[in-house]
Amino acid sequence: MRVLVEPQQGTDYLKVLRTARAAEELGFSGFFCSDHYLRIPEVSGGEGMPGPLDAWTTLAGLARETTRLRLGSLMSSVTFRHPGVLAVQVAQVDAMSDGRVEVGLGAGWYEAEHRSHGIPFFPLAERYARHEEQIAILTGMWQSDGPFTFHGRHFRLQDCPALPKPAQRPHPPIILGGKGPRRAPRIAACHADEYNLPSLSTEECADRFGAMTRECHRMSRDPEQIVRSCTLVACVGRTGAELRRRADAIGRSVEQLAERGLAGTPDQAAARLAAYRAAGVQRVYVKILDLDDLDHLYLLAGLARAQELTAKCPNPHTPE
């Protein structure tokens, strides 16, 4: 279980750092940031103050102020993360963290964010084409032994020194996502170290993982090389009143969160995690939307430890 925060909803670096340090102390395996520049009204309530944070600037700070957590983005959009520049940023943060970085990459989707910051927003097919070139450029630069040249339809690099190199070789793990039923599973099968699904039902997760597995078989890749993960908004309370208070704080109803999130009492949340595990999920990113509620993180940490023990312990009723 890993923690995901959404700094574009309005926070500052010190709150994110406090949450990351608590996550590390509590034993979570990773801490990830969304990569957006504009508050998303559907994500949570509030006015978005004091404003968004830049994901990779934030991760650079966390790289020097944590020691164990895996760190990364979910997801960095090709529309405002030029691959040649992103390759340098990720490699530097990977070195700053002693090799703890993972990079989530996406085609982008939030058009209002692009308008507000003057960033071109291309049609979906072009965004996906740019996304695949982005992956090729990143992996090419990180693995190149010399000057790197790339002539694509959308990006052209000529004699790039392809420096610095990341600490992890051949490169940091690449997380690819997307909820589409065809294109995203295909791209994940081609390029991903991890395939992440955003707040889908257990049935949808099983369907997308099945599609990715079929694509892997088609291209003779072992699907077990790819970690299967999902992202779930977390809202867990020991009592009904605590649960409703946490839902109100993020502008959601308990019923809404129960449909496609990790919501309910600890026992209900554990059953929810078991259902996702049965659908093929191996890793869960719990999305924490209220960074002032560290008690929520403590509650989730207990749930995470219990789930880890359940996953690792053999069934005593199974014959040797």
N, C-alpha and C positions, 0 to 999 in steps of 0.2 A: 504494500500500500504506500502510495506517494501522495504528497500534498500539492495542490494546484491553487494558485491565487490569481485574481483578476485585477491587477493594479489600475487598469483603465477606468474602473468603477469609482475611483477616487480614494487615494491614500498617499502616504509619503514613504520614503525609503526606510525610515526608522521603524515604522510599523511592520513593514515587510521583513526587515532584519530580525525584529523581535519574534515574529512568527516563525521564521526559518530557524532561528536558534532554538526555539521551543520544539519544533519538529525534529531537529537533530537530537536534542536531549531526550525526547520521548521515543526515539528509535525508528522513526519513519525512514524509509530507504532513499527518498528523493524529495526535492522541492523544486517546483516548476512554476514559471510565470506565463500567463497568456501574453501575446504580442499584439497589442492594439493601442491606438492613439485617441480613441473616442469612447466615451461611456456608451454601453449597449443597454438601452432601456429594458429589454427583456431579461437581462441577467439578474439585476437586483434593483431595489429602490435606491433612494438617495439622489443627491444633486451632482455627484461626480467630483466633489471638492476634496482635496485641493487640486486634483487633476491627475492625469495619467503619468506613468513612469515609462521610460524607455526600457524594454525588456533586457537587451544585452548590456546596457549600462548597469542596470540593476544586478544582473547575473555576475558581472565583473566584480561589483562590490561584495556580493555574497561569496564569490570564489575565495576572497581573502579573509572573510569573517566567519567561515564555517570550515570544518575539517573532514567530514565524512559523507555528507549528503551528496547524492547525484544531483546535478543541477542542469536545467534546460528550459527550453521554450516549447509551448504548445499553442499555436503553431506560428512560425515566422513566415509571413506571406511573401511570395516572390514579387508581388506588386510594389512593395516598398523596402525589400531587402535585396538589393542588387547582389547577385551571387558572387561576383568578384570581391566585393567589399565584405559580404557576410563571411566568406571563407577566412579572411584575415581576422575578423572579430571573433569568430568561434575558436579558431586556433589559439588566439591570444588568451581568451578566457579559459580554454582547456589547460594551457600552460600555467595560468594563474591559480588554477584549482588543483594542480598536480594530477590532471587527467580524470576529472569527475564530470565532464560536460557531455550532454546528449542534446541533439538538435532536432526539434520538431519542425517540419517543413510543410507548407500548404500553398494552395493556389489563391487564397484570399477570397473573401465573400462579402465583407461589410462595406457596401458602396458608400454609405454616408460618411464613414471614416475617411475615405479617399477624397470625397468632395471637400470635406472640412479642412483637409491639410494639403489640398492641391496636388494629389497623387493620381495619375491616370488609372482608370478602372476599365480593364479590357473585357470583352465578351468572354463567356465561360470557356469556350474551346481554346481561345488564345491564352487565357490564364493557365490552363492545364498544360498547354504546349510549352509555355515559359517555365512552368513548374518542373517539367521533366528536364529541360535544359539546365535549370538551376541545380538539380541534383547531379547531373553530369559534370557541371563545372566545379561544384564543391568537391566531389570525390576525385575529380581529375587533378585539381590543384593540390589537394592534400596528399595525393599519392605520387605526384609527378617527381621525377628525379632531376628535372632541369626546367628550363623555360617551358611554359604551358601555353598552347595555342588552341583556341576553340572557335570554330566558325559555324554557328547555328543560325536558325532563321531569325531569332530575336536577340541573341547575345553574340558578340564577337570579342574574343580576347586574343591579343597578338603578343607573343613572347613575354607572357606574364612570368615574373620570377617565382610565383607560387610559394611565397614565403609570408609569414612564418609557418612552420609545420605544427600541427597539434601534438600534444603529448601522447595521445592514444594512437596506436598504429594498427591498421592502416589509416583509420580515421575514427572520430567519435561516433557512437551509435546514431543512426538516422531513424527518426520516428516519422512515419507518414500516416495521415489520417484522411477523413472525409467520410460522409455518411451515404454517398451514392452507391447504388447496387452493382455497378459495372466498372466504371473508370477507376475509382479509388482502389478497389481490390486488385485490379490489374497492375496499377502503378506500385502498390505495396508489394505484390509478388515479385515485381522486377527489381525493386531497389531498397525495400525497407529492412531494417533490423528489428523494428517493432511496428505493428499496425494498431493504431489507436482509433477508437470509435467514440464520438461525442454524444453522451446522454441518449443512447438508443435503448429500446426495450431488449429483454433477453432474447426474444424471437428474432429481432432485427440483427442483434449481435451474432447469433448462430448463423443467420443467413449470410451476412457479410464475411464471416470467417470461412464459411463453406465456399463462397465465391473465390476468396483469396487462395484457399487450398487447391481448388480446381485449376486456377491460373498457374500456381506453382507446379502442379503435375504437368500441365501443358508445356511449360518451359523447362522441365526436368530439374526443378529446384525443390529441395527438401522443405516442406512447409514448417517443419519443427525448428528451422533456423530463425523463424520470425516470432517474436513475442507478441501475444495477443492481449491488448489492453483496452480499457474503456474509461471514460471520465464520467463521474457522477456527482451532482451537487449534493453536498452533505448537510443534513439537518436531523440530528439525533438528540433526543431528550430522555432523561430518566423518568420523567412524568409527562402527562399530557399537557400540563401548563407550561413546562419547560420547552416542550416541543413546539407549542404554538408561539411562545415568545421568540424562539429562534427563527421560525418561519416568518413571523411578522417583521423581524429585524431585517430580513432580506427581501421583503415585499412579495412573498410567495404564500400560497395556501399549502397546508399539510397534504391535502388531497393531490394537488398538482405535483408536489415533490415526490409523493409516493409512486406516481406513475412512471417517472423516468429518472429517479434520483435515489439517493441512499437516505431514506427518511423513516422515522418511527422511533420506537424504543430500541435499546441495544439488542434485545432479542429479535425484534422485527428487522433491524438492519443486518444482523447476522444471517437471518434467513434470506434476505435480499442478496447478500454477497454470495451465499451458497447457490442461489439460482443463477447468478451471473457466472459463477465458476462452472456450473453444469452446462452453460451455454458456450463454454470455451475460453472465458476470460481468465488470464493468468496474472494480470496486474491491474490494479484499480488506482486511478488518480481521484482523490476526494477533493472536490472543489470547495474551498473555504471562502465564503463571501463576506463574512463579518470578522474582520481582523482584530476587533476589540474583544472578542469572546474567546480567550485562550482556554477557558474551561471546556469549551466544545472540543478543542484539539486534544485535551487530556482524555476526554471520553472516547474519542475516536481512536486514540492510541491504544487504549485498553481493548477495544474491539479488534484493532489490527493485530495485537499480540495473540488474542484468542484465535483469530482466523489462521494466523501463521502456524500455531501449534496444531490446530485441527488439520491443516494441510500436510504437515510433516509427520504427524503421528500415524503409525500403521494401525489398521483396524484390528483390534484384539480378537475379533471373531473370525478373522480370515486365517485359514490353515497355513502353516509354514510351507 
